[in-house]
């Protein structure tokens, strides 16, 4: 069991995301008003709070959303889980579709630190069932779901 630390969105691609109080997750689309929403496999990005804290301990001054992550979640090492892993937060159900991504070596974090954790620690999901998520909510892995059952 984990906990949502921050929910972040951005209006334009290529910009850092900003924390919001609550966001609406739309089935097979992503987060309402987020630039990365759409009918594709990278609708919502997740990053472990613990990995961000370790990066901060190395001297990085980064705010929630700085890596382009939609959800900062405490209690999970997302990159160690297999693609296909499902998660539930309130009514929202997410399915992991990709681990990591190619880094924009020109990003401010990489320029300052010589490293960025999103390419190896960030994961991407698609929204299987919509609803709202806000900081403080419980976040759980729901392995073993019968893929043929209705969520």
ZATIPA-515290 format. One line per field, with one value per atom (N, C-alpha, C): residue in one letter; chain; atom name; x, y, z. Coordinates in Angstrom, 3 decimals. Layout:
# residues N
residu <- [A	...];
chaine <- [A	...];
atome <- [CA	...];
X <- [X	...];
Y <- [Y	...];
Z <- [Z	...];
//
This chain:
# residues 151
residu <- [X	X	X	X	X	X	X	X	X	X	X	X	X	X	X	X	X	X	X	X	X	X	X	X	X	X	X	X	X	X	X	X	X	X	X	X	X	X	X	X	X	X	X	X	X	X	X	X	X	X	X	X	X	X	X	X	X	X	X	X	X	X	X	X	X	X	X	X	X	X	X	X	X	X	X	X	X	X	X	X	X	X	X	X	X	X	X	X	X	X	X	X	X	X	X	X	X	X	X	X	X	X	X	X	X	X	X	X	X	X	X	X	X	X	X	X	X	X	X	X	X	X	X	X	X	X	X	X	X	X	X	X	X	X	X	X	X	X	X	X	X	X	X	X	X	X	X	X	X	X	X	X	X	X	X	X	X	X	X	X	X	X	X	X	X	X	X	X	X	X	X	X	X	X	X	X	X	X	X	X	X	X	X	X	X	X	X	X	X	X	X	X	X	X	X	X	X	X	X	X	X	X	X	X	X	X	X	X	X	X	X	X	X	X	X	X	X	X	X	X	X	X	X	X	X	X	X	X	X	X	X	X	X	X	X	X	X	X	X	X	X	X	X	X	X	X	X	X	X	X	X	X	X	X	X	X	X	X	X	X	X	X	X	X	X	X	X	X	X	X	X	X	X	X	X	X	X	X	X	X	X	X	X	X	X	X	X	X	X	X	X	X	X	X	X	X	X	X	X	X	X	X	X	X	X	X	X	X	X	X	X	X	X	X	X	X	X	X	X	X	X	X	X	X	X	X	X	X	X	X	X	X	X	X	X	X	X	X	X	X	X	X	X	X	X	X	X	X	X	X	X	X	X	X	X	X	X	X	X	X	X	X	X	X	X	X	X	X	X	X	X	X	X	X	X	X	X	X	X	X	X	X	X	X	X	X	X	X	X	X	X	X	X	X	X	X	X	X	X	X	X	X	X	X	X	X	X	X	X	X	X	X	X	X	X	X	X	X	X	X	X	X	X	X	X	X	X	X	X	X	X	X	X	X	X	X	X	X	X	X	X	X	X	X	X	X	X	X	X	X	X	X	X];
chaine <- [A	A	A	A	A	A	A	A	A	A	A	A	A	A	A	A	A	A	A	A	A	A	A	A	A	A	A	A	A	A	A	A	A	A	A	A	A	A	A	A	A	A	A	A	A	A	A	A	A	A	A	A	A	A	A	A	A	A	A	A	A	A	A	A	A	A	A	A	A	A	A	A	A	A	A	A	A	A	A	A	A	A	A	A	A	A	A	A	A	A	A	A	A	A	A	A	A	A	A	A	A	A	A	A	A	A	A	A	A	A	A	A	A	A	A	A	A	A	A	A	A	A	A	A	A	A	A	A	A	A	A	A	A	A	A	A	A	A	A	A	A	A	A	A	A	A	A	A	A	A	A	A	A	A	A	A	A	A	A	A	A	A	A	A	A	A	A	A	A	A	A	A	A	A	A	A	A	A	A	A	A	A	A	A	A	A	A	A	A	A	A	A	A	A	A	A	A	A	A	A	A	A	A	A	A	A	A	A	A	A	A	A	A	A	A	A	A	A	A	A	A	A	A	A	A	A	A	A	A	A	A	A	A	A	A	A	A	A	A	A	A	A	A	A	A	A	A	A	A	A	A	A	A	A	A	A	A	A	A	A	A	A	A	A	A	A	A	A	A	A	A	A	A	A	A	A	A	A	A	A	A	A	A	A	A	A	A	A	A	A	A	A	A	A	A	A	A	A	A	A	A	A	A	A	A	A	A	A	A	A	A	A	A	A	A	A	A	A	A	A	A	A	A	A	A	A	A	A	A	A	A	A	A	A	A	A	A	A	A	A	A	A	A	A	A	A	A	A	A	A	A	A	A	A	A	A	A	A	A	A	A	A	A	A	A	A	A	A	A	A	A	A	A	A	A	A	A	A	A	A	A	A	A	A	A	A	A	A	A	A	A	A	A	A	A	A	A	A	A	A	A	A	A	A	A	A	A	A	A	A	A	A	A	A	A	A	A	A	A	A	A	A	A	A	A	A	A	A	A	A	A	A	A	A	A	A	A	A	A	A	A	A	A	A	A	A	A	A	A	A	A	A	A];
atome <- [N	CA	C	N	CA	C	N	CA	C	N	CA	C	N	CA	C	N	CA	C	N	CA	C	N	CA	C	N	CA	C	N	CA	C	N	CA	C	N	CA	C	N	CA	C	N	CA	C	N	CA	C	N	CA	C	N	CA	C	N	CA	C	N	CA	C	N	CA	C	N	CA	C	N	CA	C	N	CA	C	N	CA	C	N	CA	C	N	CA	C	N	CA	C	N	CA	C	N	CA	C	N	CA	C	N	CA	C	N	CA	C	N	CA	C	N	CA	C	N	CA	C	N	CA	C	N	CA	C	N	CA	C	N	CA	C	N	CA	C	N	CA	C	N	CA	C	N	CA	C	N	CA	C	N	CA	C	N	CA	C	N	CA	C	N	CA	C	N	CA	C	N	CA	C	N	CA	C	N	CA	C	N	CA	C	N	CA	C	N	CA	C	N	CA	C	N	CA	C	N	CA	C	N	CA	C	N	CA	C	N	CA	C	N	CA	C	N	CA	C	N	CA	C	N	CA	C	N	CA	C	N	CA	C	N	CA	C	N	CA	C	N	CA	C	N	CA	C	N	CA	C	N	CA	C	N	CA	C	N	CA	C	N	CA	C	N	CA	C	N	CA	C	N	CA	C	N	CA	C	N	CA	C	N	CA	C	N	CA	C	N	CA	C	N	CA	C	N	CA	C	N	CA	C	N	CA	C	N	CA	C	N	CA	C	N	CA	C	N	CA	C	N	CA	C	N	CA	C	N	CA	C	N	CA	C	N	CA	C	N	CA	C	N	CA	C	N	CA	C	N	CA	C	N	CA	C	N	CA	C	N	CA	C	N	CA	C	N	CA	C	N	CA	C	N	CA	C	N	CA	C	N	CA	C	N	CA	C	N	CA	C	N	CA	C	N	CA	C	N	CA	C	N	CA	C	N	CA	C	N	CA	C	N	CA	C	N	CA	C	N	CA	C	N	CA	C	N	CA	C	N	CA	C	N	CA	C	N	CA	C	N	CA	C	N	CA	C	N	CA	C	N	CA	C	N	CA	C	N	CA	C	N	CA	C	N	CA	C	N	CA	C	N	CA	C	N	CA	C	N	CA	C	N	CA	C	N	CA	C	N	CA	C	N	CA	C	N	CA	C	N	CA	C	N	CA	C	N	CA	C	N	CA	C	N	CA	C	N	CA	C	N	CA	C	N	CA	C];
X <- [0.855	0.000	0.891	0.547	1.292	0.381	0.955	0.212	0.576	-0.427	-0.196	0.330	1.509	2.133	1.762	1.698	1.352	0.698	-0.209	-0.849	-0.445	0.130	0.667	0.198	-0.022	-0.401	0.348	0.360	0.905	-0.012	-0.103	-0.963	-0.277	1.073	1.837	2.869	3.100	4.149	5.502	6.471	7.820	8.023	7.015	7.146	7.003	7.524	7.373	5.903	5.506	4.128	4.026	2.845	2.584	1.599	1.845	0.909	-0.479	-1.501	-2.883	-3.503	-4.564	-5.213	-5.826	-6.469	-7.176	-7.245	-7.251	-7.358	-8.353	-8.990	-9.955	-9.279	-9.323	-8.732	-9.842	-9.637	-10.654	-10.246	-11.160	-10.897	-10.392	-9.307	-8.678	-8.294	-7.995	-7.595	-6.440	-6.569	-5.544	-6.159	-5.390	-5.857	-6.453	-7.672	-8.343	-7.459	-7.259	-6.462	-4.953	-4.479	-3.033	-2.620	-1.505	-1.046	-0.719	-0.440	-0.049	-1.213	-2.405	-3.578	-3.841	-4.417	-4.754	-4.923	-5.302	-5.516	-4.190	-3.322	-2.040	-1.635	-0.460	-0.057	0.612	0.899	1.558	0.640	-0.533	-1.533	-1.200	-0.630	-0.328	1.051	1.908	3.245	3.308	4.070	4.228	5.712	6.024	7.395	7.366	8.289	8.367	8.878	8.166	8.574	9.953	10.185	11.452	12.622	12.415	13.469	13.720	12.662	12.823	13.595	13.258	13.959	15.442	15.778	17.181	17.911	17.231	17.813	18.011	17.049	17.178	18.356	18.585	19.694	21.047	21.095	22.333	22.515	21.602	21.745	20.785	19.894	18.933	17.817	17.568	16.451	15.313	14.479	13.376	12.056	11.061	9.703	8.921	7.798	6.918	6.495	6.579	6.232	7.412	8.575	9.750	10.235	10.013	10.454	9.395	8.268	7.174	6.224	6.308	5.469	4.095	3.073	1.710	1.434	1.915	1.688	3.009	3.182	4.303	3.710	4.227	3.637	4.700	4.407	5.300	4.986	6.025	5.819	5.959	6.342	6.511	7.832	8.471	9.599	9.034	8.427	7.691	8.539	9.795	10.628	10.966	10.719	10.992	9.787	8.667	7.441	7.315	6.668	6.536	5.455	5.671	4.642	3.394	2.242	0.987	0.478	1.347	0.934	-0.190	-1.179	-2.316	-2.328	-2.863	-2.941	-4.344	-4.749	-6.033	-5.794	-6.474	-6.461	-7.872	-8.610	-10.026	-10.712	-11.424	-12.096	-11.190	-10.065	-9.169	-8.373	-8.347	-7.522	-6.569	-5.267	-4.216	-3.494	-3.044	-2.244	-0.917	0.184	1.514	1.804	2.229	2.465	3.920	4.704	6.093	6.912	8.167	9.101	10.171	10.342	11.360	11.019	11.874	11.716	13.031	13.148	14.341	14.359	15.514	15.645	15.906	15.363	15.698	16.973	18.132	19.403	19.539	18.658	18.689	17.842	17.198	16.328	17.144	16.497	17.174	17.766	17.083	17.567	18.859	18.863	20.053	21.213	20.929	21.981	22.636	21.834	22.360	23.019	22.392	22.842	23.681	23.609	24.295	23.571	22.347	21.552	20.083	19.213	17.770	17.201	16.313	15.810	14.611	13.900	12.691	12.972	14.079	14.308	14.421	14.844	14.995	14.010	13.483	12.606	11.136	10.864	9.487	8.798	7.512	6.733	5.484	4.925	3.748	2.603	1.394	0.198	-0.899	-1.891	-3.116	-4.238	-5.272	-6.397	-7.436	-7.641	-8.646	-10.004	-10.002	-11.256	-11.002	-11.870	-11.685	-12.181	-11.923	-12.310	-11.392	-11.385	-10.548	-9.482	-8.313	-7.218	-6.723	-6.431	-5.846	-4.725	-3.839	-2.757	-3.336	-2.658	-3.077	-3.854	-4.318	-5.104	-4.209	-4.804	-4.102	-3.977	-2.855	-2.532	-2.092	-2.756	-2.438	-2.212	-1.386	-1.156	-2.247	-2.842	-3.934	-3.598	-2.473	-2.104	-3.144	-3.216	-4.117	-5.526	-5.738	-7.057	-7.326	-8.482	-8.873	-9.063	-8.246	-8.245	-9.568	-10.388	-11.662	-12.793	-12.547	-13.598	-13.782	-14.967	-15.237	-14.640	-13.996	-13.426	-14.510];
Y <- [-1.183	0.000	1.232	2.180	3.429	4.619	5.793	7.025	8.044	8.719	9.765	11.002	11.447	12.628	13.883	13.752	14.907	14.455	15.294	15.129	16.353	16.130	17.244	17.180	18.346	18.438	19.588	19.580	20.710	20.971	22.234	22.614	22.425	22.422	22.271	21.169	20.418	19.407	20.104	19.415	19.959	20.919	21.066	21.943	21.105	21.635	20.938	20.966	19.928	19.863	20.602	21.080	21.825	21.056	21.020	20.325	20.973	20.132	20.577	19.854	20.422	19.830	18.472	18.395	17.181	17.171	15.968	15.858	14.770	14.980	14.014	13.122	11.820	10.824	10.270	10.323	9.935	8.612	7.656	6.338	6.445	5.705	5.634	7.012	7.954	9.292	9.846	9.784	10.351	11.358	12.380	13.382	14.563	14.936	16.081	17.321	18.059	19.294	19.073	17.827	17.579	17.422	18.048	18.067	16.677	15.702	14.379	13.394	13.853	12.982	12.691	11.548	11.176	9.679	9.223	7.792	7.154	6.965	6.310	5.603	5.007	4.163	4.928	6.214	6.983	8.098	7.709	8.683	9.334	8.573	9.071	8.556	9.466	9.062	9.029	8.056	7.875	7.857	8.417	8.417	8.203	7.404	7.089	8.278	8.625	9.692	9.386	8.123	7.724	7.956	7.721	7.961	9.459	10.256	11.711	12.205	11.692	12.106	11.740	10.577	10.181	11.117	11.543	12.482	13.848	14.265	15.529	15.477	14.312	14.149	14.335	14.184	14.400	15.867	16.718	18.151	18.748	17.951	18.464	19.225	20.419	21.210	21.091	20.087	19.818	19.798	20.378	20.391	19.226	18.886	17.867	18.301	17.378	17.667	18.057	18.294	18.761	17.767	16.487	15.456	15.169	15.843	15.610	14.529	14.177	13.111	13.645	12.825	13.174	12.816	11.649	11.204	10.905	11.483	11.153	10.269	9.033	8.050	7.478	7.501	6.944	5.470	4.649	3.252	2.272	2.742	1.854	2.124	1.049	1.149	0.715	1.658	1.336	0.638	1.057	0.495	-0.973	-1.501	-2.914	-3.802	-3.200	-3.951	-4.210	-5.288	-5.587	-4.753	-4.534	-3.917	-4.781	-4.167	-4.892	-4.815	-4.390	-4.239	-3.209	-3.510	-2.598	-1.999	-0.776	-0.030	0.543	0.735	1.365	2.496	3.611	4.751	5.309	5.091	5.449	4.621	5.278	4.591	4.398	5.088	5.065	3.766	3.145	1.963	2.297	2.080	2.341	1.049	0.905	-0.249	0.244	-0.279	0.136	-0.391	0.526	0.189	0.347	1.099	1.364	1.750	1.299	1.677	2.555	3.744	4.666	5.271	6.201	6.842	7.514	7.858	8.561	9.950	10.338	11.631	12.749	13.903	15.113	15.639	15.373	15.750	17.253	18.014	19.455	19.915	18.985	19.390	20.050	20.938	21.721	20.832	19.767	18.869	18.187	17.666	16.995	17.981	19.192	20.199	20.531	20.629	21.003	19.831	18.654	17.512	16.500	16.559	15.547	14.218	14.226	13.017	13.414	12.481	12.657	11.280	11.178	9.860	9.383	10.283	9.877	8.806	8.900	7.886	6.457	6.269	4.904	4.570	5.559	5.317	5.618	6.480	6.835	5.732	5.578	4.606	5.289	4.652	5.208	4.215	4.780	3.961	4.475	3.623	4.059	3.926	4.724	4.754	3.721	2.704	1.671	2.049	2.811	3.263	4.639	5.573	6.953	7.263	8.504	9.004	10.155	10.536	11.644	11.154	11.794	11.512	12.831	12.832	13.997	13.506	14.391	14.047	13.506	12.517	11.916	10.625	10.330	9.113	7.871	6.739	5.462	5.008	4.353	3.881	2.436	1.521	0.108	-0.623	-1.645	-2.541	-3.592	-3.898	-4.882	-6.014	-6.668	-7.838	-8.919	-9.807	-10.936	-10.629	-9.419	-9.087	-9.954	-10.571	-11.323	-10.345	-10.418	-9.436	-9.422	-10.468	-10.508	-9.913	-9.693	-9.138	-7.655	-7.190	-5.759	-5.119	-3.961	-3.239	-2.398];
Z <- [0.000	0.000	0.000	-0.847	-0.918	-0.668	-0.858	-0.620	-1.695	-2.253	-3.239	-2.513	-2.905	-2.313	-3.105	-4.432	-5.270	-6.562	-7.071	-8.370	-9.180	-10.381	-11.166	-12.619	-13.212	-14.620	-15.278	-16.604	-17.372	-18.551	-18.925	-20.048	-21.385	-21.394	-22.636	-22.485	-23.571	-23.570	-23.491	-22.883	-22.789	-21.634	-20.770	-19.606	-18.339	-17.237	-15.970	-15.565	-14.868	-14.387	-13.055	-12.750	-11.515	-10.655	-9.344	-8.454	-8.457	-8.405	-8.290	-7.100	-6.575	-5.408	-5.737	-6.898	-7.313	-8.824	-9.413	-10.866	-11.237	-12.374	-12.891	-13.920	-13.686	-14.575	-15.455	-16.766	-17.735	-18.383	-18.371	-18.949	-20.380	-20.679	-21.993	-22.547	-21.657	-22.086	-21.255	-19.936	-19.068	-18.117	-17.785	-16.829	-17.581	-17.205	-17.814	-17.648	-18.721	-18.780	-18.706	-18.876	-18.935	-20.398	-20.752	-22.146	-22.689	-21.828	-22.302	-22.401	-22.085	-22.208	-23.683	-23.950	-25.326	-25.434	-26.597	-26.820	-27.224	-26.207	-26.426	-25.143	-25.106	-23.975	-22.835	-23.004	-21.944	-21.433	-20.958	-20.527	-19.193	-18.256	-16.909	-16.501	-16.025	-15.579	-14.051	-13.541	-12.097	-11.749	-10.597	-10.108	-8.599	-8.114	-6.695	-5.894	-4.843	-3.927	-3.342	-3.012	-2.414	-3.372	-4.663	-5.664	-5.817	-5.755	-5.826	-4.615	-3.430	-2.206	-2.261	-2.798	-2.932	-3.894	-4.944	-5.910	-5.249	-4.446	-3.703	-2.730	-2.132	-1.191	-1.866	-3.187	-3.954	-4.330	-3.859	-4.096	-5.104	-5.642	-6.626	-5.923	-6.385	-5.864	-6.861	-6.661	-7.580	-6.823	-7.437	-6.881	-7.470	-6.849	-7.411	-8.807	-9.766	-11.153	-12.015	-11.412	-12.155	-13.204	-12.966	-13.904	-14.967	-14.883	-15.814	-15.336	-14.066	-13.525	-13.128	-13.382	-12.980	-11.530	-11.110	-9.742	-9.049	-7.872	-6.993	-5.912	-5.813	-4.908	-3.980	-2.698	-1.684	-1.488	-1.320	-0.983	-2.125	-3.318	-4.466	-5.165	-5.647	-6.562	-7.908	-8.616	-9.840	-10.891	-11.045	-12.103	-11.877	-10.674	-10.397	-10.709	-11.043	-11.328	-12.825	-13.220	-14.650	-15.346	-16.637	-17.462	-17.338	-17.236	-17.047	-15.616	-14.678	-13.288	-13.215	-12.401	-12.233	-10.835	-10.779	-9.533	-9.378	-8.116	-7.827	-6.833	-7.086	-6.170	-6.189	-5.106	-5.123	-6.198	-7.099	-8.203	-9.412	-9.446	-10.611	-10.661	-11.841	-12.077	-13.221	-12.975	-13.951	-14.281	-15.529	-15.932	-16.494	-15.947	-16.387	-17.791	-18.664	-20.065	-20.495	-19.735	-20.135	-18.907	-18.888	-17.829	-18.455	-17.916	-18.412	-19.757	-20.172	-21.478	-21.844	-23.092	-23.532	-22.907	-22.396	-21.717	-22.718	-22.408	-23.141	-22.487	-23.086	-22.449	-22.273	-22.881	-22.703	-21.536	-20.806	-19.713	-18.610	-17.882	-16.841	-15.751	-15.396	-14.344	-14.800	-16.033	-16.550	-16.678	-17.143	-17.295	-15.955	-14.907	-13.595	-12.869	-12.937	-12.138	-12.920	-14.256	-15.064	-15.049	-14.558	-14.436	-14.320	-14.644	-14.477	-14.189	-13.205	-12.811	-13.633	-14.286	-15.017	-16.086	-16.832	-17.871	-17.353	-16.119	-15.603	-14.485	-13.792	-12.641	-12.919	-13.873	-14.183	-14.966	-14.732	-15.496	-16.051	-17.046	-17.719	-17.634	-17.549	-17.409	-18.329	-18.517	-19.186	-18.174	-18.353	-17.418	-17.854	-17.011	-17.291	-16.732	-15.638	-15.027	-14.433	-14.739	-14.320	-12.924	-12.519	-11.209	-10.834	-9.591	-9.122	-8.159	-8.221	-7.288	-6.731	-5.430	-4.769	-3.849	-3.476	-2.556	-1.254	-0.684	0.569	0.411	-0.805	-1.023	-1.001	-0.595	-0.633	-2.079	-2.379	-3.719	-3.567	-4.275	-4.088	-5.398	-5.310	-6.438	-6.405	-7.558	-7.587	-8.545	-8.318	-9.113	-8.926	-9.887	-9.762	-10.223	-10.777	-11.299	-12.522	-12.572	-13.748	-14.889	-15.896	-16.997	-17.761	-17.608	-18.314	-17.493	-16.196	-15.343	-15.595	-15.375	-15.439	-14.206	-14.408	-13.268	-12.636];
//
